[in-house]
Each structure stands twice: as structure tokens, then as C-alpha cells.
Amino acid sequence: MPEEADFIIVGGGTAGCVMAAVLSGKASNRVVLVEAGGAPRSPFVAIPAGFSKLFGSKCDWAFSTTPQTPLGRAVFTPRGRMLGGSSALNAQIHQWGHPVDFDGWRNAGADGWGWNEVAPVFRRLERSASAAANRGSTGALPSERLATPQPQSLAFVEAVHSLTGAQPEDYNGSAYEGAWISEVNHSRGKRISAYDAWLKPVLSRPNLRVATNTVVLSILFEGKVARGVRVANASGHQTLIAKAGVILCGGAFGSPQLLMCSGIGPASHLSGHGIEIVHDAPGVGENLHDHPMACPTFESRSGRSLKSAESPANLIHYLTQRKGMLASNVAEAVAFLRTPRAEDAPDLELLFAPVEWREEGLQPPLVHGFTIAVIALAPRSRGCVRLASADILTPPRIDPALLSDEADADRSVMGYGIDLARRIARTAPLSADAGREISPGADCVSVEAKQGWLNRTVQTVYHPAGTCRMGRDAASVVTPRLAVRGVDRLWVADASVMPTLTRGHPNVAVAMVADRGAGFIAAG
Ligand SMILES: Cc1cc2nc3c(=O)[nH]c(=O)nc-3n(C[C@H](O)[C@H](O)[C@H](O)COP(=O)(O)OP(=O)(O)OC[C@H]3O[C@@H](n4cnc5c(N)ncnc54)[C@H](O)[C@@H]3O)c2cc1C
């Protein structure tokens, strides 16, 4: 007999861990969480500075984009494949997002998702060490300022302050503009992923089963009603029946891919792959966007940087006290700023790392240095996720169409950011440490040269979103209550439903989406 549950959750990442914890909180709900990866056992998950060591490992889907037309190359795209998902290999920055992000969602048709509705949820989810009155202190997810930032990171924050005005105490809980040491999801020098915060504490619930190393191959429909899923693992193929429904938390690539493999997506695309149409939904996989990031790097005169993080002394320091360079989240400081194009909120982030970030993080640093990464916070470029095959085990075609918007707005923000990063590197007190500019290099001066450098080096900040957009309009994939349009008993609740990315780092915003989604689903 196939196994039966009330709810089947696909994907045990940020959203899936929250969803499973909330839905299984009611003892009468039988919940099965299905995750393609395993438990997060690698030491590089817990050690904050270790995340890039996970790139390309078995904990990473290690996707690649399609060759990006304006760039002439593909871009590496890591995604967590383990319990905790991408929250178990991310840079741990904790950021709610800007009020205009959520008001923008609401204004675009995501009824009920404005700042006033979401802010109390962020507050409830976090256990912040901040003393600010508008922060939460009792939630599951710890957040604190990075405990021991490197001197260069403090100098970066001061250098930005010397160019900007007054700023709020935190970049969370209200509108923000300025520079701060990053708030991170750490507890005593260790990463706290969504798995640690939400799922691990409830694993002993008798009404919750977590199936790891198990891939969901397709959603099973009876007419237009989702009845369960087909899965594959080392024991073979099985059917799981969902009496109340199926919830997709597979992330911005996994959820649209599973919908399309199961017959929900653009009809002509699905037919081209021989997939039987359950519902023609042209919006599935559209609206893919991510934050583009380019990384100006500078030599460090002090001869100090995270290049030494793995030295025996640092290893002992970390193992004995959970402090020092290995306790760094690498992206130690953030600045949210406006370019002349900005309208109602910052449109540029400078992300500071006291290390030379090379080749999309895939190569170790060559010299002691620092990076002032430039990020377009409100990207206009839009791409899509499409199937490469009807078989879900074949990676999808991921095309974020980086820096492709017709008005060149993203390029313009990035170009402005490169100049500002250079200026901040030459501003006291950071200037005392700033030696030779490694990349783009002193001879990269003209607009054409800077755009050429962007083409050669731009990557993403690994924040894909938007591919199952929620909205009120018929073209949206899910309703504002996260139900998939055109079918019954099927929901999506992860980064894919965001109509637009938040201005910064979206992990806790994804947790917020899942928490609210669980509330809607539980309420029927
Ligand atoms: C390297 C990196 C650094 C980042 N840094 C930050 C940061 O500092 N701060 C921040 O806020 N955000 C950061 N992010 C982004 C943030 O982590 C993500 O936005 C967030 O984790 C997305 O959550 P999700 O639940 O949508 O997807 P994920 O967490 O990716 O979860 C999806 C899960 O579904 C599983 N899955 C997919 N398809 C299937 C299937 N068919 N069957 C079974 N399982 C399936 C996957 O294995 C995965 O575990 C970073 C991301 C990366 C990759």
C-alpha cells in the first residue's frame, strides 16, 4: 500500500523546514517532508567560513546557467541539496528586506503581503540580539551582529559612514540606508540553518516523517486535484498519497521544474517535451531574477585576511573557542546605498569581505586582500527556468538573463557601484589597508572597459526568485494564499513565489513566506 499522509512537503530547504515544523505542530496532521539530499553532516556547514568549500560537493546541486548572451559565458549557481537547503551553505546574513519591497508586492497584486502584514512575522520568527524595540527576541532563528569581524570590515563601515548621513541602529525592522557589520544566523560561533532552527527541534514528533536522499519525480493528479507524489530513492520508486495536499518548497529552480515535469506550465513548452498537460500555466518558470554581483578586489597592506583562516592557529582558535577567522561569515559587512537612479529606497549594495574573492568563490585567494562586491539591489533583468528534459533528474535550463534589461539599468547601477567601491577603498580608515587594486585593475577606467570587466566577471549573489510568482492576476502562478492556480490541493511556498526580490539577502524572507503559507494552508 502506498504511504498516506495529510501533507507532503517537497524540499527540506529554508521554506520546507519552516513548513514542516508549523504543519506538524498540529498533532492530527500527518506530514511527510521529502528532501533530495541528506542530513547536513559536513563540518563546513556548521563552520561559518566554510560555505564555499561546499560548492560542487554532494551537498550542492552545483547548477550552471545557460550561456548568458550579453556575457558570453555561463555562471556557476550553487544551491543547497541537504536538509536546510541553501540556508545550510549560504553566507548567513540575516535581513528582513526593505518596507518598499513588500509594499511593492502588495501593490503588484500580492494582497496581504505589505510591510505592515509581514513585519510582525519577521519579529516573531527571529531571536535577535539587537536591543532595538522593533526587533523580535523569542523566535526560532537566532541573529546577532557578527561577533569578531576583521579590522578591515570595521574600517569599511567607518569609511562608508564618512560619506553617508545618519542611519538606523539596525538594517532590520525598518527602512534602511547606510553601512553595518552583518547580522548573521549564528549561535556561539556556529551557523544556524533553517534545519537547526526549525526542523531539528521537532524531528521526534510522531506525526512527522522526513524522507532524505529521496527525489520527488512528479506530482500525481486525479483530474485537476493533486493526490500525491512519485518519488525515487535507493529502494526504488514509490508513491506517496497526500490526503490534504502537496506543498512545493523546492526553491526557485526546483519548484517550477517539478510543476513543469508534472504537467503545469507553458503548454507548448511541455508538449515539446512530450509531457501531458494538466494545466496550461504560461507563468511557470518566468520572471527568474537574481542580484547580479561583481567583485572589485584590493591587496591588503596589513598582510591580514581570511586567506589565513585555515592556518593551524585559526583552526585551534575555532575548535577551542568558536572564535576567530573560521567564525567569519566572509561577507562581514554590508552597505545599502542609492545611485542617482534610485527612487524610494537603496538600489545598490556594497558587500565587504576581508578576503580576495576569486573566480565566483571557486578558487582560493592568491594574496591577502579584501573585496568590495557591487550588487544591483533591485534588478530589472528577467529570465526564465525551462526544462532541458521531461526527466526531473536532468538539471533545468536556468537563464537569469543577467544584465540584459533593455534600458541598461542594471549595468548602470553596477557601473556606478564599481566607482563607489573604488572611492570607499581610498577613504579613511579603509585606505590605510588598501594596496594595489587587483581587479578590475587600475587600467580599467573607461565605461567600455568597466562593462567589459562586468561581462567577464559578473556572477549572482545566489538569490534566485520569482519563478512561481504570486499575484492577483490570472498570469500569476500562485494566488496570494500560495495556492497554484488552475488545480486543487497544491501550493508553492518558497523563494519562487516572490514577485520581486527583496533589497538584500532573502533567506529569512523565504522563511517568512513559508510561515505565512503554512498558516494559510492550515486554515484551509
Ligand atoms: C552560496 C549562497 C549564499 C547565500 N547567502 C545568503 C545570505 O547570506 N543571506 C540570505 O538571506 N540568503 C542567502 N542566500 C540565499 C538563501 O539561502 C535562499 O534564498 C534560501 O535558502 C532559499 O530557500 P528555498 O526554501 O526557496 O530554497 P532552498 O533552501 O534551496 O531549498 C530547496 C530544497 O528543495 C530540495 N529539492 C528541490 N527539488 C527537489 C525534488 N524534486 N525532490 C526533493 N527535494 C527537492 C533541495 O535539495 C533543497 O534542499 C544564499 C544562497 C547561496 C546558495
The ligand as an ORCA input file, in Angstrom:
! r2SCAN-3c Opt
* xyz 0 1
  C      26.042     30.320     -1.578
  C      24.806     31.035     -1.126
  C      24.915     32.142     -0.289
  C      23.760     32.803      0.152
  N      23.879     33.767      1.103
  C      22.768     34.255      1.699
  C      22.863     35.084      2.832
  O      23.950     35.376      3.348
  N      21.706     35.553      3.388
  C      20.489     35.277      2.844
  O      19.484     35.793      3.352
  N      20.373     34.469      1.769
  C      21.475     33.910      1.217
  N      21.362     33.030      0.191
  C      20.012     32.743     -0.355
  C      19.124     31.915      0.580
  O      19.858     30.924      1.238
  C      17.992     31.334     -0.269
  O      17.254     32.408     -0.834
  C      17.028     30.445      0.504
  O      17.725     29.445      1.197
  C      16.031     29.821     -0.470
  O      15.169     28.980      0.242
  P      14.201     27.972     -0.523
  O      13.500     27.213      0.529
  O      13.425     28.723     -1.524
  O      15.162     27.005     -1.347
  P      16.304     26.037     -0.812
  O      16.737     26.421      0.558
  O      17.333     25.993     -1.878
  O      15.570     24.629     -0.648
  C      15.099     23.853     -1.703
  C      15.230     22.400     -1.251
  O      14.435     21.582     -2.083
  C      15.149     20.393     -2.395
  N      14.568     19.891     -3.650
  C      14.495     20.570     -4.829
  N      13.867     19.798     -5.748
  C      13.529     18.629     -5.131
  C      12.867     17.434     -5.548
  N      12.400     17.285     -6.802
  N      12.727     16.425     -4.647
  C      13.168     16.560     -3.375
  N      13.819     17.671     -2.938
  C      13.977     18.684     -3.798
  C      16.585     20.865     -2.482
  O      17.507     19.810     -2.343
  C      16.658     21.887     -1.348
  O      17.035     21.290     -0.131
  C      22.480     32.370     -0.295
  C      22.371     31.257     -1.140
  C      23.519     30.587     -1.544
  C      23.373     29.382     -2.437
*
